[in-house]
Amino acid sequence: MDFIALAPEIGLALSALFLIVLDLFLPEQNKTARLSFVAGLGLTLSLGLLLGLHFGGYQATADFDGAFVSDVASVFFRAVLLSSALLTLMISIDYVREKIRYAGEFYALLMLATLGAMFMVSAAEALTLYLALELLSISSFVMVALRKDQPRSAEASIKYLIFGAVSSGILLYGFSLLYGITASLNFSDINTFLLQYSDDYLLSGLKGAFAIQNGHLRIELLAAILMVVGGLCYKIAAVPFHMWAPDVYEGAPLPVTAFLSSSSKIAGFVALMRVLDGLNSTNTTSIWVNFLIVLAVLSMTYGNIVAIAQHNVKRLFAYSSIAHAGYLLMGVVALSTSRSRETAMIGLCYYLLVYMLTTLGAFAVIMRFADRARSSRLQDWAGLGRQHPWFGFVLACCLLSLTGLPPFAGFTGKFYLFGAVTQMGSGYLWLVLVGVLNSVLSLYYYSRLLRTLFFADAELPEPTQAAHPTLVLASLISVLGIIGLFIFPGWVTDFVAQIHTLI
């Protein structure tokens, strides 16, 4: 087996273990700063190994019997996840020092959750995907509960654990049904089987699934598809699998909320894309396409409408995240046809990168403003944009990018996603219209947040402490990223255009 292909993951795992041991011996003075430096060094080295191997021309000679793939898609998303973890670390240093009792726990769990996410986006086999999902999920459950002085943190962790356990059970049962039908857990083998024999299970689409054959009701493949897709849609917080998101976003420590809204969503979507590539056959595709269209419409509409009523900024971003899951599901739907597949693949990769930069940039500002106001309630943030013009500017850029307005990369991302759906044919134009109307609707609650920050009257005391330099740097990277990728989208689109298959 070619372990060099796993060098970034091996380096990250060793860094996390070293951090746990180092935490036992470091003196308390400046402990958080030293631990954050070691964690950042481990993440940077892993990112350097990944990019060095790829651009150095290294080709993996084995793929661990089909369980792990090191293709262009894997390299791209692993790099995005490592960058997301680095930005999360950069925005969290002050918060962890002041509010997390055991900093070593947070940084080690952040690295282990990132490790699970990296294996998720590279998994081409169901069991590997499930184990990676559990590594990401269990690490996330613990991180959500790290504010031991806040009862809401423990409550959020319990809710996350319960919903996560149920969704994992549904996903695993769906995989077991697929294995029983196809005698394989490899997505490529499953796809080959379905291309040849799906007629025996779904004779004429959905209607044939309920046909009596040999005295048995043939619904096992239909059940498997719905269970697998439903289990993964929990991870991306798509309606109606979203119920954990608002309470977890609100109760979790702010750096953990930032991580869940970026890295966890990226891993969930890439896993969904790989699984659905394995389920892409003449008779099965229509089932998951129609299912995802319903989820996309529900997620966009429900997320944006409920976000209007939110007065807690963390809950507002939770519902915004649900709405963005709907936009991204439109791109996943467009993967189902050959004429829209290339545009959809570019759009999904581009949008997930931009969403990561935008969300973490927004949470860098939220971290600062929540600390200044001692609250996450919107009404307590009145005037903070005037008092902190740089952070107000960064948040304005991020919110306008999330809306999909130029000159920000969010506009280009939605242009690709909506364009891919239009390429599917005129019968899907109504879905694009729903997406556009929901984007307009989102502008209302984003502008309400900006109005409070810049135009609401409030008398605020002068800031007593400057923002941490890494927080400022992370916000700068975010703004440069979302503007730079709008001006030069070819940096991403040319690279991801090399992706032709996900299995």
C-alpha positions as CSV (number, residue, x, y, z in Angstrom):
1,M,0.0,0.0,0.0
2,D,1.2,3.5,-0.9
3,F,1.2,5.3,2.5
4,I,2.8,8.4,0.9
5,A,-0.6,9.2,-0.5
6,L,-1.8,9.4,3.1
7,A,1.1,11.6,4.2
8,P,-1.1,14.7,5.0
9,E,-3.5,12.6,7.1
10,I,-0.7,10.8,8.9
11,G,1.0,14.1,9.6
12,L,-2.2,15.6,11.0
13,A,-2.9,12.5,13.2
14,L,0.6,12.6,14.6
15,S,0.3,16.3,15.2
16,A,-2.9,15.9,17.1
17,L,-1.4,13.1,19.3
18,F,1.7,15.2,19.9
19,L,-0.5,18.1,21.0
20,I,-2.3,16.0,23.5
21,V,1.0,14.8,25.1
22,L,2.5,18.3,25.0
23,D,-0.6,19.7,26.8
24,L,0.4,17.6,29.8
25,F,3.8,19.1,30.2
26,L,3.5,22.8,29.3
27,P,3.4,25.4,32.1
28,E,0.2,27.3,32.4
29,Q,1.8,30.6,31.4
30,N,1.2,31.3,27.7
31,K,0.0,27.8,27.3
32,T,-2.8,28.6,24.9
33,A,-0.4,30.6,22.6
34,R,2.1,27.7,22.5
35,L,-0.6,25.1,21.8
36,S,-2.2,27.2,19.1
37,F,1.2,27.6,17.5
38,V,1.9,23.8,17.5
39,A,-1.6,23.1,16.1
40,G,-1.2,25.7,13.4
41,L,2.2,24.3,12.5
42,G,0.7,20.8,12.2
43,L,-2.1,22.0,10.0
44,T,0.3,24.0,7.8
45,L,2.7,21.1,7.4
46,S,-0.1,18.8,6.4
47,L,-1.3,21.4,3.8
48,G,2.2,21.8,2.5
49,L,2.6,18.0,2.2
50,L,-0.7,17.7,0.3
51,L,0.1,20.5,-2.2
52,G,3.8,19.5,-2.5
53,L,2.9,15.9,-3.4
54,H,0.2,17.0,-6.0
55,F,2.1,19.8,-7.7
56,G,5.4,17.9,-7.5
57,G,3.8,15.3,-9.8
58,Y,3.5,12.5,-7.3
59,Q,1.0,9.8,-8.4
60,A,-0.4,7.3,-5.9
61,T,0.4,3.7,-6.9
62,A,-2.3,2.1,-4.8
63,D,-5.7,3.3,-3.5
64,F,-6.1,0.9,-0.5
65,D,-8.3,-1.5,-2.4
66,G,-10.6,1.2,-3.5
67,A,-11.3,2.6,0.0
68,F,-9.3,5.8,-0.4
69,V,-8.8,7.9,-3.6
70,S,-6.2,10.6,-4.1
71,D,-7.7,12.2,-7.2
72,V,-8.0,15.9,-8.2
73,A,-11.3,16.3,-6.2
74,S,-9.7,14.8,-3.1
75,V,-6.7,17.1,-3.3
76,F,-8.9,20.2,-3.8
77,F,-11.3,19.4,-0.9
78,R,-8.6,18.3,1.5
79,A,-6.8,21.5,0.8
80,V,-10.0,23.5,1.5
81,L,-10.6,21.6,4.7
82,L,-7.1,22.2,6.0
83,S,-7.4,25.9,5.1
84,S,-10.7,26.0,6.9
85,A,-9.2,24.5,10.0
86,L,-6.3,27.0,9.9
87,L,-8.7,29.9,9.6
88,T,-10.8,28.5,12.4
89,L,-7.7,28.3,14.6
90,M,-6.7,31.8,13.7
91,I,-10.0,33.4,14.7
92,S,-10.3,31.3,17.9
93,I,-7.1,32.1,19.8
94,D,-8.5,34.9,22.0
95,Y,-11.8,33.0,22.6
96,V,-10.0,29.8,23.6
97,R,-7.7,31.6,26.0
98,E,-10.5,33.4,27.8
99,K,-13.4,30.9,27.7
100,I,-12.2,27.4,27.1
101,R,-10.8,25.8,30.2
102,Y,-8.6,23.2,28.4
103,A,-7.1,24.6,25.3
104,G,-5.3,21.4,24.4
105,E,-8.6,19.6,24.1
106,F,-10.0,22.1,21.7
107,Y,-7.0,22.1,19.3
108,A,-6.6,18.3,19.4
109,L,-10.3,17.8,18.7
110,L,-10.2,20.4,15.9
111,M,-7.4,18.5,14.2
112,L,-9.1,15.1,14.7
113,A,-12.4,16.4,13.3
114,T,-10.5,17.8,10.3
115,L,-8.8,14.4,9.9
116,G,-12.2,12.7,9.8
117,A,-13.5,15.3,7.2
118,M,-10.4,14.7,5.0
119,F,-11.1,10.9,5.0
120,M,-14.7,11.6,4.2
121,V,-13.9,13.6,1.0
122,S,-11.5,10.9,-0.1
123,A,-13.6,7.9,0.6
124,A,-14.7,5.8,-2.3
125,E,-16.2,3.0,-0.2
126,A,-19.1,3.0,2.2
127,L,-17.4,1.6,5.4
128,T,-14.5,4.1,5.1
129,L,-16.9,6.9,4.6
130,Y,-18.9,5.8,7.7
131,L,-15.9,5.5,9.9
132,A,-14.6,8.9,8.8
133,L,-18.1,10.4,9.4
134,E,-18.0,9.0,13.0
135,L,-14.5,10.5,13.6
136,L,-15.8,13.9,12.5
137,S,-19.1,13.6,14.4
138,I,-17.7,12.4,17.7
139,S,-15.0,15.0,17.7
140,S,-17.7,17.6,17.0
141,F,-20.0,16.4,19.7
142,V,-17.3,16.9,22.3
143,M,-16.2,20.3,20.9
144,V,-19.8,21.6,21.2
145,A,-19.7,20.8,25.0
146,L,-16.4,22.5,25.7
147,R,-18.0,25.5,27.4
148,K,-18.4,23.7,30.7
149,D,-19.6,27.0,32.4
150,Q,-22.5,27.2,30.0
151,P,-25.5,24.8,30.4
152,R,-26.6,25.6,26.8
153,S,-23.3,24.2,25.5
154,A,-24.1,20.8,27.2
155,E,-27.7,20.9,26.0
156,A,-26.5,21.6,22.4
157,S,-24.1,18.7,22.6
158,I,-26.7,16.3,23.8
159,K,-29.1,17.3,21.0
160,Y,-26.3,17.0,18.5
161,L,-25.4,13.6,19.8
162,I,-29.0,12.3,19.7
163,F,-29.7,13.5,16.2
164,G,-26.3,12.3,15.1
165,A,-26.8,8.9,16.4
166,V,-30.2,8.5,14.7
167,S,-28.8,9.8,11.4
168,S,-25.8,7.5,11.6
169,G,-28.1,4.5,12.2
170,I,-30.2,5.4,9.2
171,L,-27.1,5.9,7.0
172,L,-25.6,2.6,8.1
173,Y,-28.8,0.7,7.5
174,G,-29.0,2.2,4.0
175,F,-25.4,1.1,3.3
176,S,-26.2,-2.4,4.6
177,L,-29.1,-2.6,2.2
178,L,-26.9,-1.6,-0.7
179,Y,-24.4,-4.2,0.3
180,G,-27.1,-6.8,0.5
181,I,-28.3,-5.9,-3.0
182,T,-24.9,-5.4,-4.7
183,A,-22.5,-7.5,-2.6
184,S,-20.1,-4.5,-2.5
185,L,-19.4,-1.4,-0.5
186,N,-17.3,0.2,-3.2
187,F,-19.1,3.0,-4.9
188,S,-17.7,2.2,-8.3
189,D,-18.8,-1.5,-8.0
190,I,-22.2,-0.4,-6.8
191,N,-22.5,1.9,-9.8
192,T,-21.5,-1.0,-12.2
193,F,-24.1,-3.3,-10.6
194,L,-26.9,-0.8,-10.8
195,L,-26.1,0.0,-14.4
196,Q,-26.5,-3.7,-15.3
197,Y,-29.2,-4.9,-12.9
198,S,-31.2,-2.0,-11.5
199,D,-34.1,-3.1,-13.9
200,D,-34.6,-6.1,-11.6
201,Y,-35.2,-3.8,-8.6
202,L,-36.7,-0.7,-10.2
203,L,-38.5,-1.9,-13.3
204,S,-40.0,1.4,-14.4
205,G,-38.6,4.0,-12.0
206,L,-40.5,4.6,-8.7
207,K,-43.6,2.6,-9.8
208,G,-41.6,-0.5,-10.4
209,A,-40.2,-0.4,-6.9
210,F,-43.5,-1.6,-5.5
211,A,-43.9,-4.4,-8.0
212,I,-44.5,-7.9,-6.7
213,Q,-41.7,-10.2,-7.9
214,N,-41.4,-13.8,-6.8
215,G,-43.9,-13.2,-4.0
216,H,-41.8,-10.3,-2.5
217,L,-42.3,-6.6,-2.5
218,R,-39.2,-5.0,-4.1
219,I,-38.6,-1.8,-2.2
220,E,-35.2,-2.5,-0.8
221,L,-33.2,-0.4,-3.3
222,L,-35.6,2.5,-3.0
223,A,-35.3,2.3,0.8
224,A,-31.5,2.1,0.6
225,I,-31.3,5.2,-1.6
226,L,-33.6,7.3,0.6
227,M,-31.8,6.2,3.8
228,V,-28.4,6.9,2.5
229,V,-29.4,10.3,1.1
230,G,-31.3,11.2,4.3
231,G,-28.4,10.2,6.5
232,L,-26.0,12.4,4.7
233,C,-28.5,15.3,4.4
234,Y,-28.4,15.5,8.2
235,K,-24.7,16.4,8.0
236,I,-25.4,19.3,5.6
237,A,-28.5,20.5,7.6
238,A,-31.0,20.2,4.8
239,V,-34.7,20.4,5.7
240,P,-36.2,18.3,7.2
241,F,-32.9,17.0,8.7
242,H,-32.0,20.4,10.0
243,M,-33.6,20.4,13.5
244,W,-30.3,20.1,15.3
245,A,-28.6,23.1,13.6
246,P,-30.2,26.2,15.3
247,D,-29.8,24.9,18.9
248,V,-26.3,23.6,18.2
249,Y,-25.1,26.8,16.5
250,E,-26.4,28.8,19.4
251,G,-25.1,26.7,22.2
252,A,-21.7,25.7,20.9
253,P,-18.6,27.9,21.5
254,L,-18.2,30.4,18.7
255,P,-15.1,28.8,17.1
256,V,-17.0,25.4,17.0
257,T,-20.0,27.0,15.4
258,A,-17.6,28.4,12.7
259,F,-16.1,25.0,12.2
260,L,-19.5,23.3,11.9
261,S,-20.8,25.8,9.4
262,S,-17.7,25.4,7.1
263,S,-15.7,22.2,7.4
264,S,-18.6,19.9,8.4
265,K,-20.8,21.2,5.6
266,I,-18.0,20.8,3.0
267,A,-17.3,17.2,4.1
268,G,-21.0,16.3,4.1
269,F,-21.6,17.7,0.6
270,V,-18.5,16.0,-0.9
271,A,-19.5,12.7,0.6
272,L,-23.0,13.1,-0.8
273,M,-21.6,13.9,-4.2
274,R,-19.4,10.7,-4.2
275,V,-22.2,8.5,-3.0
276,L,-24.7,9.8,-5.6
277,D,-22.1,9.3,-8.3
278,G,-22.3,5.6,-7.3
279,L,-26.1,5.6,-7.4
280,N,-26.2,7.3,-10.8
281,S,-27.9,4.9,-13.2
282,T,-30.9,5.0,-15.6
283,N,-33.5,3.9,-13.1
284,T,-32.1,5.2,-9.8
285,T,-31.1,8.7,-10.7
286,S,-34.7,10.0,-11.1
287,I,-35.4,8.8,-7.5
288,W,-32.6,10.8,-5.8
289,V,-32.9,13.8,-8.2
290,N,-36.6,14.3,-7.3
291,F,-35.9,13.7,-3.6
292,L,-33.1,16.4,-3.7
293,I,-35.2,18.9,-5.6
294,V,-37.8,18.7,-2.8
295,L,-35.1,19.1,-0.2
296,A,-33.5,22.0,-2.0
297,V,-36.7,24.0,-2.3
298,L,-37.7,23.3,1.3
299,S,-34.2,24.2,2.6
300,M,-33.9,27.5,0.7
301,T,-37.4,28.6,1.5
302,Y,-37.7,27.5,5.1
303,G,-34.1,28.7,6.0
304,N,-34.6,32.2,4.6
305,I,-38.1,32.7,5.9
306,V,-37.3,31.6,9.5
307,A,-34.0,33.6,9.4
308,I,-36.1,36.8,9.1
309,A,-37.5,36.3,12.6
310,Q,-34.2,35.6,14.3
311,H,-32.7,38.1,16.8
312,N,-29.8,36.0,17.9
313,V,-26.9,36.3,15.3
314,K,-25.8,32.6,15.8
315,R,-29.3,31.3,15.1
316,L,-29.6,33.7,12.2
317,F,-26.5,32.1,10.6
318,A,-27.8,28.6,11.4
319,Y,-30.9,29.3,9.3
320,S,-28.7,31.0,6.6
321,S,-26.6,27.8,6.5
322,I,-29.8,25.7,6.0
323,A,-30.7,28.0,3.1
324,H,-27.3,27.7,1.5
325,A,-27.6,23.9,1.7
326,G,-30.6,24.3,-0.6
327,Y,-28.6,26.3,-3.1
328,L,-25.8,23.7,-3.1
329,L,-28.3,20.8,-3.5
330,M,-29.4,22.5,-6.7
331,G,-25.8,21.9,-7.9
332,V,-25.9,18.3,-6.8
333,V,-29.1,17.8,-8.8
334,A,-27.3,19.2,-11.9
335,L,-24.6,16.5,-11.5
336,S,-27.2,13.9,-12.7
337,T,-27.1,14.8,-16.4
338,S,-24.1,14.9,-18.8
339,R,-24.9,18.2,-20.3
340,S,-24.9,20.1,-17.0
341,R,-22.4,17.9,-15.1
342,E,-19.2,19.9,-15.8
343,T,-20.7,23.3,-14.9
344,A,-22.3,21.8,-11.8
345,M,-19.0,20.3,-10.7
346,I,-17.2,23.6,-11.1
347,G,-20.0,25.4,-9.4
348,L,-20.1,23.1,-6.4
349,C,-16.3,23.2,-5.9
350,Y,-16.1,27.0,-6.3
351,Y,-19.1,27.7,-4.1
352,L,-17.9,25.4,-1.3
353,L,-14.5,27.2,-1.3
354,V,-16.2,30.6,-1.3
355,Y,-18.7,29.6,1.3
356,M,-15.9,28.5,3.6
357,L,-14.0,31.8,3.2
358,T,-17.2,33.9,3.6
359,T,-18.5,32.1,6.6
360,L,-15.2,32.1,8.5
361,G,-14.7,35.7,7.7
362,A,-18.2,36.5,9.1
363,F,-17.5,34.5,12.2
364,A,-14.2,36.3,12.7
365,V,-16.3,39.5,13.0
366,I,-19.0,37.8,15.1
367,M,-16.2,36.7,17.5
368,R,-15.1,40.2,17.9
369,F,-18.5,41.8,18.2
370,A,-19.9,39.2,20.6
371,D,-16.9,39.8,22.8
372,R,-17.4,43.6,22.7
373,A,-21.2,43.4,23.3
374,R,-21.0,40.4,25.8
375,S,-23.9,39.0,23.8
376,S,-25.0,37.4,20.5
377,R,-28.3,39.3,20.4
378,L,-28.6,41.6,17.4
379,Q,-30.0,44.5,19.4
380,D,-26.9,44.6,21.6
381,W,-24.7,45.1,18.5
382,A,-26.1,48.6,17.6
383,G,-23.3,50.9,16.4
384,L,-20.5,48.3,16.5
385,G,-19.9,48.7,12.8
386,R,-19.2,52.4,13.2
387,Q,-16.9,51.8,16.2
388,H,-15.0,49.0,14.4
389,P,-15.0,50.1,10.7
390,W,-12.7,47.4,9.5
391,F,-14.7,44.6,11.0
392,G,-17.9,46.2,9.9
393,F,-16.6,46.4,6.4
394,V,-15.5,42.7,6.5
395,L,-18.9,41.6,7.7
396,A,-20.7,43.7,5.0
397,C,-18.5,42.1,2.3
398,C,-19.3,38.6,3.7
399,L,-23.0,39.2,3.9
400,L,-23.2,40.6,0.4
401,S,-21.3,37.6,-0.9
402,L,-23.7,35.2,0.9
403,T,-26.5,37.1,-0.8
404,G,-24.9,36.6,-4.2
405,L,-24.2,40.2,-5.2
406,P,-21.2,41.4,-7.2
407,P,-18.3,42.2,-6.9
408,F,-18.0,39.3,-4.5
409,A,-17.4,35.6,-5.3
410,G,-20.7,34.5,-3.9
411,F,-22.3,36.0,-7.1
412,T,-20.0,33.9,-9.3
413,G,-20.8,30.7,-7.3
414,K,-24.5,31.2,-7.6
415,F,-24.1,32.0,-11.3
416,Y,-22.4,28.6,-11.8
417,L,-25.0,26.7,-9.7
418,F,-28.0,28.3,-11.3
419,G,-26.4,28.1,-14.7
420,A,-25.9,24.3,-14.3
421,V,-29.6,23.8,-13.5
422,T,-30.7,25.8,-16.6
423,Q,-28.5,23.5,-18.7
424,M,-30.6,20.6,-17.5
425,G,-33.5,21.9,-19.7
426,S,-36.4,24.2,-19.6
427,G,-38.3,21.9,-17.2
428,Y,-36.0,23.0,-14.4
429,L,-36.2,26.8,-14.9
430,W,-38.7,27.0,-12.1
431,L,-36.1,25.7,-9.7
432,V,-33.7,28.5,-10.7
433,L,-36.5,31.0,-10.2
434,V,-37.0,29.7,-6.6
435,G,-33.3,30.0,-6.0
436,V,-33.2,33.6,-7.3
437,L,-36.2,34.6,-5.2
438,N,-34.7,33.1,-2.1
439,S,-31.5,35.0,-2.7
440,V,-33.5,38.2,-2.9
441,L,-35.3,37.3,0.3
442,S,-32.0,36.7,2.1
443,L,-30.9,40.2,1.4
444,Y,-33.6,41.4,3.8
445,Y,-32.2,39.9,7.0
446,Y,-28.6,40.4,6.0
447,S,-29.3,44.1,5.4
448,R,-31.2,44.3,8.7
449,L,-28.0,43.1,10.4
450,L,-25.9,45.8,8.6
451,R,-28.5,48.5,9.4
452,T,-28.2,47.6,13.1
453,L,-24.4,47.7,13.0
454,F,-24.0,51.0,11.1
455,F,-27.2,53.1,11.6
456,A,-28.7,52.1,14.9
457,D,-28.1,54.6,17.7
458,A,-26.2,53.4,20.7
459,E,-23.6,54.8,23.1
460,L,-20.8,52.3,23.3
461,P,-17.7,52.4,25.6
462,E,-14.4,52.6,23.9
463,P,-12.8,49.2,23.2
464,T,-10.4,48.2,26.0
465,Q,-8.5,45.6,24.1
466,A,-7.3,45.4,20.5
467,A,-8.3,42.4,18.4
468,H,-5.8,39.6,18.2
469,P,-3.5,39.9,15.1
470,T,-4.5,36.5,13.8
471,L,-8.2,37.5,14.0
472,V,-7.4,40.5,11.8
473,L,-5.3,38.4,9.4
474,A,-8.1,35.9,9.1
475,S,-10.6,38.6,8.3
476,L,-8.2,40.1,5.7
477,I,-7.7,36.7,4.0
478,S,-11.5,36.2,3.8
479,V,-12.1,39.6,2.2
480,L,-9.2,39.2,-0.3
481,G,-10.5,35.7,-1.1
482,I,-14.0,36.6,-1.8
483,I,-13.0,39.6,-3.9
484,G,-10.0,37.9,-5.6
485,L,-12.0,34.9,-6.6
486,F,-14.7,37.1,-8.2
487,I,-12.0,38.9,-10.3
488,F,-10.0,35.8,-11.0
489,P,-12.3,32.8,-10.8
490,G,-10.0,30.9,-13.2
491,W,-7.7,30.1,-10.2
492,V,-10.3,27.6,-9.1
493,T,-12.3,26.8,-12.1
494,D,-9.3,25.8,-14.3
495,F,-8.1,23.4,-11.5
496,V,-11.5,21.7,-10.8
497,A,-12.3,21.4,-14.5
498,Q,-9.9,18.4,-14.4
499,I,-12.4,16.5,-12.2
500,H,-14.3,14.1,-14.5
501,T,-15.4,11.5,-12.0
502,L,-15.9,11.2,-8.2
503,I,-15.7,7.4,-7.9
